[in-house]
Structures are given as structure tokens and as C-alpha cells.
Amino acid sequence: MLLANGRAWTEVRAEMESFKNLDFDWKRGRLPAYIYYLNEEILNIQREAYSMYIVENGLGKNRAFPSLKKMENDVIQTGLSILGASDQSAGIFTSGGTESILLAVKAAREWAKHGGKKKKPYKILLSETAHPAFNRAAGLMEIEVERLPMREDDFKFDLDKLRSALDDNVIMIVGSAPNYASGTFDDVGALGQIASEYDVWLHVDACVGGFLAPFARMNGRSIPDFDLRVPGVRSLSADVHKYGFAAKGASLLLFTSSDDKTFAHFALEWARGTYQSESNQGTRAGGAVACAYAVTNVLGEDGYRRLAKMTTDTVDRLTSGINDIGGLEVIRPYELCIFAYKSVDPHVEINAVADEMGSKGWFIGRSQRPAPSIQMAVNPVHANICDEYLADLSASVAKVRTMGLKSHFDHSTY
Ligand SMILES: *Cc1c(COP(=O)(O)O)cnc(C)c1O
């Protein structure tokens, strides 16, 4: 609350440092989500770059802060170059995946209005694994969303169900690369064919994979086709604040054709003349742009390849270690960086294992489908904790089994 008289910064600062004890210890890899972190070196680059532009406002990039425009364009070019763009492509720098998706939905709606062939109410067809941001955006625009059950054998978008659900109201379909729920890539090639056949907008949600999958592929991993090169793809979201290792507040929305990008723009003639912005924000953080510029330039292709290797090697170590613990099994398939594991022993309740791990200081991600499971989104900091994690997990499973522990976990309040 606001004090009548301010306090000394040294005192407030010390207090804020102590607040951090309330949180899980992300620097020691205790979080399986929310953070993308490797070490103090990258963290300090983020801090310095962000604070250099902490006052500048992205809204004024055209007139007042050409430096921000220059850096923003560079980050967009980086995204375009790793995600299969052509000379016709273009992008928008946004505050996060949720905003990138919001603008993609808006662009698809404007495109549908423009074409005049789709019936209202407009509808988006998704697999149940697609991110909630699509419902959030559609809810703001009075667009309906239908979530179809994922294909049972590989947790991908069920193309048969999609074909039967397509009608004249559908303006958009979505493929995830990968999705956050199961960690698999939807078949973007097949979705592109369907999009062309039915004349619907195909968005690829590569918020997770955008700054990881291209480098994992360069490292020799087999990655399904998912980017702007796939015929039928009109837009793609890629978060720079996830595997791009920028500070929070940085994502890209890329368009195969720059003509489509104008569908996302906002402009208004008002008392002062013309107000316009490409994203859905007014004032926006210059620091987020500066930080994305700094990190992408400092890391370069070799840096991202190194981070991608650490991530995928860590996935391999953790998944094989988990499969070696009797009673647990990693759910297959998963692709890239997100996986989940379940119990295959009736005497080991997976949510009780999660509770035990929680009491040892691990923040545990839980998932419900295709099976109650513990989920991890791996990032490079986890390279340091594999052995500790597996030892604690093994001890937790043994304790749950011998003591017959049950969980009171309720996923509806999670
Ligand atoms: C994180 C994420 C989003 C949303 O991005 P935010 O940056 O959290 O707004 C969208 N899609 C997927 C697959 C994600 O993992």
C-alpha cells in the first residue's frame, strides 16, 4: 500500500530479495515451466539490455525511437530467417504468445470479412491440445471455438474429426509445433492441404518450438515440417521469451505474406490525427525489444544450437532415467522438449508421487490427458539437476509404494 512517507531503497530492496524465498528456486532448476534460464551470464545480458531501454516506448518507434524500430526489425528478420520465410513474408513484435495469437485470430477474422464467403458466427477449429489463448482471443471477438479430441495414438490433431467438423462458418484452423499439453507436433503439412482445400486460415502455434525446433533440426534431430514454408500456412507465432531466451514480453507473429499482416493492424483517425499500431498494445516496453535484440545477437546460430543440444540431451537423460525407475513410464510419443510420465504400477499413484516431489522443493507440472501424469518442459538449466531429480523421484516412488500414499489432488482447482 502507499505509505505517507517513502522508505529507503536499500530497505525495500532487501525486503524484495527476501520475498524471493516464497518462490520455488528456479535458478536451481526446481521449476518445470514458466522460466527459461541457463546461467548468470545470459541473465546479466538480459538485465543490462533491458535496463538500457527501460524508459523508451515502443509506441513511438517510428517517430521518436528509430533505435527501437531498428532492433525490432532485426529480431523479426531473425525469426523470419529461421522459420522459413520468403521475400513476401513479414512480422509483428508482440508482448507474448497470447498477444501473437490474439492478433492472428483478429487477422483471420478481418480476412474472412474481406473475402465475404464465410458464414457468421465465425468459428475456429482446434485440437484439444491447442493453447487456451485461442479461446481467450475468440471470446473477445465473439468467434466460436470447437475443440476436437486429439488423435488417440499420437496425441496430434485428428484430421478425420477435423474434416467432419469443417463447415462454412470455419475461418481458422490451428496446428501446434509442439503443443504444450502433449509435446507433439500436429501434422502441419496435412493441415496446410486441408486449409487450401477449404479456404481457411491456418495458424501454426510455434510459441514453444519457434526458437528451438529450427536449431534442434540443424543439430540433426528429426523435426516435422511446421514453418512458413509449408503450403497453406498463413501465420505463425514464436515466443522469443521462451527458447529465444529474451526477457518476458517478447514474441513474434509472422505472416507468409505481408498482405495478410495488414489485417492485424490498428489505426484510427481521432482528434489528434492518425493513431496507429501494429500490435495490440499502446505504450509498450522498449526494454523487451532491446533485450530480445541483445540476446539473439549475442547467442547467434551457434549459441542457439548449443542451447538446443543441452535441452534435447537433457530430455533424453531425464526420460531414460524415468523409464528406469520401476512403476513409471514416459508417455510416447513426445517430440522435442515437453514430455510427461505416468504410473504403470497400481500401487503407485502418480499424484501422490507429485505431492512427494513437491515436498522436496520441486515444482511439479501435472497433466490429465491422455493419462494423469507429471509433465516437464525442459530447459537448459535442467542439465544441472538430472541426477538429483531422478534420485528424488526414485525415493518418492518407493515411499508412495511402501506407505500406500494417496493424493488429495483435485485438478479442477489446480
Ligand atoms: C506459452 C504458450 C503460448 C502463450 O504464450 P504466452 O507467452 O504465455 O502468452 C501459446 N502457445 C503455446 C504452445 C505456448 O506454450
PDBQT file of the ligand as one rigid body, heavy atoms in Angstrom, charges set to zero:
ROOT
HETATM    1  C1  LIG A 501       3.342 -20.218 -23.865  1.00  0.00    +0.000 C 
HETATM    2  C2  LIG A 501       2.438 -20.624 -24.979  1.00  0.00    +0.000 A 
HETATM    3  C3  LIG A 501       1.508 -19.752 -25.540  1.00  0.00    +0.000 A 
HETATM    4  C4  LIG A 501       1.164 -18.425 -24.916  1.00  0.00    +0.000 C 
HETATM    5  O1  LIG A 501       2.228 -17.610 -24.776  1.00  0.00    +0.000 OA
HETATM    6  P1  LIG A 501       2.414 -16.583 -23.559  1.00  0.00    +0.000 P 
HETATM    7  O2  LIG A 501       3.751 -16.043 -23.891  1.00  0.00    +0.000 OA
HETATM    8  O3  LIG A 501       2.325 -17.348 -22.285  1.00  0.00    +0.000 OA
HETATM    9  O4  LIG A 501       1.351 -15.540 -23.674  1.00  0.00    +0.000 OA
HETATM   10  C5  LIG A 501       0.824 -20.173 -26.655  1.00  0.00    +0.000 A 
HETATM   11  N1  LIG A 501       1.017 -21.393 -27.171  1.00  0.00    +0.000 NA
HETATM   12  C6  LIG A 501       1.870 -22.274 -26.636  1.00  0.00    +0.000 A 
HETATM   13  C7  LIG A 501       2.035 -23.626 -27.274  1.00  0.00    +0.000 C 
HETATM   14  C8  LIG A 501       2.599 -21.931 -25.515  1.00  0.00    +0.000 A 
HETATM   15  O5  LIG A 501       3.428 -22.810 -24.937  1.00  0.00    +0.000 OA
ENDROOT
TORSDOF 0
